[in-house]
Amino acid sequence: MTSPGRPEIPQEDPYDEEGLEPPMPRTEMRQTALSVALTVVVAVVLVVAATGTAGLLHTVLILAAPGVILAGAVYAGVRAYGTYRRDGRWQVWQGGMWFLTMLLLLWGPSAVTFLIVSGSD
C-alpha cells in the first residue's frame, strides 16, 4: 500500500533463500564439525595415553588435553573472525568455539583436580 507521491518500498520475503543472509555452503558446516571433533578426539587420546604412564609424563599428558581444547577453541574463534570479515556465516565457527570453551571449562578444572587427588596417594 502506497500513499500518493511516495515511492513503493520493495518488501523482502523473510523465508527467501537469497535474502539477507548469505547462503551457507555445506563445506563450512563440515569443516567446523570436523575441527571440533578432531580437537575432542586428540584430547581424549592424550588422556587415554596418560593412563599407561606415570610421573612427569603422566602429568604432562593430563594437562596437555585441556591445552589442546584451548587451542581448538582459539582456532575456531580466529576462523569465526576471519569468516565475519569476509561476510560469511561466522556463526557456525562461533558455535564451535563456544562448545570447545564450555568443554574446556569443564575439563580443565577436572584435570587439575585429578592430578591433585592422584598426587596425594
N, C-alpha and C positions, 0 to 999 in steps of 0.2 A: 504494500500500500504506500503510495507516494502522495505528497502534497503538491499542489501546483507550484511550479517554479523550482522544485528540488529534484536533484538527480536521484535515480533509484540506486540504492546500495545493494550490491550483489550479496546474497546470502549463501553461506557455505554449509554444506551438509555435514553434521558432526560425525557421521559414520562414513565419510568419504575416505577411501584408501589413499588418495593423493592430496589430502587436506593439509593441515598444519604440521603434522608430524612427518618427518622423512621416513620412508619405508625401512624397516629393519631387515637387513639380509640375514638369512638363516646362519650364515657363517659367523656372524657376530655372537649369536647365542651359543653356538657350538664352541667357539674359541673361549668364551667366558666359562662355560661349564667344564671344558677340558682343563683350563688353567686352575680352576678351583679344585676339581677332582684330583689333578696331579699333585697339587700342593698338599692336600689331605693325605694322599697315598704315600708321598715321601715322608711326611711327618709320622705316619703310622709305622712305616718301615723302620724309621730311626728308633722308635720306641720298642718295636719287636726285636731289633738288633741289640738294643740295650739290655734286654732280659738275659742274654747269654754272656754278658761281660760283667766285670767288677772293677772297682776302684775308680780312677780318674776317667777312664774311657766310658764307664757307665754313666758318670755324672755329665760328661760332655754330650753323649748321645741323648740323654734325657732332656738336657737344656737346649739341644740343637733343634728338637722338634718344634717348640714354640717359636724359635728363631726362623724356621722355615715358614711357618704360618704367617709370621710378621712380614717376611719378605714377600710372600704371595699377596698379602693384603696391600702392601705398598705398591707392588707391581700392578694390581688391579686398580688402585687409585690413580696411578700415573696413566694407565690406559684410559680410564674414565675421563681424566682431564684432557688427554690428547684427543679423544673422540669428541668431547664437548667443544674443543677449539675448532674441530673440523665440521661442526654442526651435524654430528652423527648421533646415534642412540646411546648416549653415555650412561643412561640409567641401568643398562644391563651390567656394565662393568662396576658401577657403583653398588649394585646389589651383591655382586660377588665380593667386593671389598668389605661390605658390611657383614656378610656371612663369615668371612675369614676373621674379621675383627672380633665378632662375638665369640667365635671358636677360640681365638687367642685369649680372650678374657676368661674363658672357662678353663682352657688347657694350661695356660701359663702358671697361674697360682697352684693348680693341681700338681704340676710337675715339681714346683719348688717344695710344696708340702710333702710330696712323696719322697723327695731327697732328704728332707729334714727328718722325717719319720724313719726312713730306712737307714739313715746315718746314726741314729741313736741306739740301734740294736747292738 
